[in-house]
Amino acid sequence: MRFDVVIIGAGAAGLFCAAQAGKRGRKVLVLEHNAQVGRKIIISGGGRCNFTNVNARPENFISQNPHFCKSALARYTPQNFVELVKKYRIEFYEKKLGQLFCRDSSGQIVEMLIDECRRAKVEIRTNCSAKNIFKNDLFEIETDQGKFTCESLVIASGGLSIPQLGATDFGYRIARQFDLKIVETKPALVPLVFQNSFPAKFKSLAGVSLDAAVSVGKTTFCENILFTHRGLSGPAILQISSYLKRGEKISFNLLPTKNAFEILQNSKESRKELGNFLGEILPQRFASAFCETITGSKPLKNYSEKELKAIAEKLHAWQIGFDETEGNRKAEVTLGGVSTDELSSKTMEAKLVKNLYFIGEVVDVTGWLGGYNFQWAWSSGFAAGEFV
Ligand SMILES: Cc1cc2nc3c(=O)[nH]c(=O)nc-3n(C[C@H](O)[C@H](O)[C@H](O)COP(=O)(O)OP(=O)(O)OC[C@H]3O[C@@H](n4cnc5c(N)ncnc54)[C@H](O)[C@@H]3O)c2cc1C
């Protein structure tokens, strides 16, 4: 069973690449070990797939080489994907910050990709797990449905997040087999777990959310944070989790658009308890926990100016350390992956192994939350699809 191109993984990147290569007249086979293709697309964006971000720029991606993604992103842009979505009459809307979602269901994106593959005469085999790769003149792929040979091999097997959806380390294993460097992987866009020493009071706030500016070093995200039973989640936390290094603390500005000292000063004659006062500008349950564990609470008029200053500082720069994340089970993506040093930014081909390509999440290019990761899947899939 000989093909021009075999693609391992029928996720976003693999299916998109297959359709591009098929349109060029290449005989393409896609192997997927799940029974269904595009399972991550199906569950993405709460079932509505945040399929791109109209503002996607190289700055929205994390990689040891921040320039690597530029070429692919420029050659297949969010607008290009939007045109395709429009051609299929899939209704969509911008939720916020340039994030485009399907109005009905993410299944429409999967159907669109399958249709694109069908038109390009791509063969898709599901329930087919790639086990081993051998290379002579051609690549030989050993699977549980027999052996396939091909001239060009594309690894689109994704990252490690959500093993229940079929995530494997296959791509990294193949990279190692061919002596390609891997940038250390770790779960990203992932909820964080409080340290054991963190006041237990905050664990009882599960479900409470508020807007905050969260920072690590020079990186800040200003969005919602959500208390969980074990720690914190919400868009701002998922975003900052990709930047957090072991031992670093996150700084929380709980009143990012206000001047806390000014607000407290203006009410310094008030008999109101601090906890109740803060409950008017922050969720009351959070304000009570914050005062109970961090600042204490007494009538505002009993605070000195120095004390009010210290409270304001805490509200603008509350420092919390986290040792643990919720891991691959809950992470949306994997940070790190096949080093971009090893790949051509134009074609995604390995520099040292002719005709071997890596695309999508398996590569050390990780997008922010908000449609960027799918855009990387489309752009890198397109780049390889033009050359395989
Ligand atoms: C819950 C969740 C929600 C998300 N929401 C969004 C969102 O709204 N917007 C966004 O931009 N990003 C989102 N993401 C991230 C996005 O889904 C991924 O970045 C994207 O799917 C990566 O595409 P990929 O094709 O590289 O990998 P994948 O989509 O993971 O596809 C890889 C495929 O390879 C298959 N595979 C693995 N090993 C083998 C093997 N040995 N043999 C055969 N097949 C194999 C897997 O089963 C899988 O189907 C979300 C992720 C999660 C987990």
The ligand as a Gaussian input file, in Angstrom:
#p B3LYP/6-31G(d) Opt

LIG

0 1
 C      -10.552000      21.010000      25.767000
 C       -9.790000      21.722000      24.676000
 C      -10.345000      22.823000      24.071000
 C       -9.629000      23.511000      23.084000
 N      -10.203000      24.589000      22.495000
 C       -9.519000      25.273000      21.543000
 C      -10.119000      26.358000      20.857000
 O      -11.316000      26.658000      21.030000
 N       -9.339000      27.051000      19.969000
 C       -8.038000      26.714000      19.700000
 O       -7.377000      27.368000      18.885000
 N       -7.464000      25.650000      20.299000
 C       -8.166000      24.922000      21.197000
 N       -7.601000      23.826000      21.781000
 C       -6.253000      23.412000      21.338000
 C       -6.377000      22.656000      19.994000
 O       -7.387000      21.676000      20.116000
 C       -5.078000      21.980000      19.606000
 O       -4.005000      22.893000      19.667000
 C       -5.174000      21.419000      18.192000
 O       -6.192000      20.441000      18.158000
 C       -3.864000      20.799000      17.745000
 O       -4.056000      20.218000      16.498000
 P       -3.144000      19.009000      16.019000
 O       -3.735000      18.541000      14.739000
 O       -1.723000      19.400000      16.065000
 O       -3.330000      17.871000      17.134000
 P       -4.640000      17.078000      17.548000
 O       -5.852000      17.847000      17.235000
 O       -4.413000      16.653000      18.952000
 O       -4.612000      15.808000      16.582000
 C       -3.659000      14.787000      16.702000
 C       -4.312000      13.500000      16.282000
 O       -3.339000      12.461000      16.207000
 C       -3.911000      11.268000      16.694000
 N       -2.801000      10.350000      17.053000
 C       -1.905000      10.509000      18.056000
 N       -1.034000       9.491000      18.039000
 C       -1.391000       8.668000      17.011000
 C       -0.875000       7.434000      16.496000
 N        0.187000       6.847000      17.019000
 N       -1.497000       6.862000      15.436000
 C       -2.597000       7.444000      14.871000
 N       -3.119000       8.605000      15.331000
 C       -2.522000       9.209000      16.374000
 C       -4.773000      11.719000      17.841000
 O       -5.772000      10.784000      18.160000
 C       -5.357000      13.024000      17.294000
 O       -6.573000      12.805000      16.617000
 C       -8.315000      23.091000      22.733000
 C       -7.773000      21.958000      23.340000
 C       -8.500000      21.261000      24.288000
 C       -7.892000      20.026000      24.900000

